[in-house]
């Protein structure tokens, strides 16, 4: 399923992503797929998630063209 969450501030989107990842406990071993717009955004998001959660793992952060 694809969910799209628009926002003007990236910090709000990271907060929302953290909450979604906490409540989505169907299978803790399944990989989360997150599409980002650039390699810089990929790195920044990985750092922010690791900063707030203590670790950033089991994530697939990819660009839309590579995903499709």
N, C-alpha and C positions, 0 to 999 in steps of 0.2 A: 504494500500500500504506500502511496506517496502522500505525504502531508507537507503543505507549504505554509510557513508562518512568516508573513511580512512584518518588518519593523524598521524604524529609523535608527535605532541604536543597537549596536552589536552586543553590548553588555546585556540588554534585555533578551536577546535571542540565546545567548549562552546560558542565562538563568533559566529560560524556558526549556532548553535542551537538557540541562541537568535534571530538572523536575520530571521530564518525560522519561529520561533514562532511569530514574529512580523508581518510577511507578510501573514501567514496562518490564515485568519479571517473568515473561513467558518461559524463556529458556536462557539462563545466565551464560551459557556457552555459545549462544548464537552471536554472530558478528553484527554490529550496527553499521549501516551504510549511510553516510552523510555526504551530500554533494556540496562542494564549495566552489567559489568563483575563481580562485587563484591559488598558486602554491604558497604565497604569503599568508593567505587566509587559512590555509590548511595548517601551517605551522603555528599561527597565532591561536587557532581554536584548540589545537592539541595542547599547547602550553596552558591555556586558560582552564581546560578540563582537568589537566594534571594538577594545576594549582589548587583548584577548588575541591577535587575529589581525592587528592593524594596520589593518584595514578591515572594514566590514560592508556587503556589497553582494550583490545578486541574491537577496535574501530577501523572502519574502512573509509577514510576521507579521500574522496576522488573528485576529479573535475568532471563536469557533465559529458564532455565529448568522450572521455575515457570510459565513463560508465555506460553510455549508450553504444 
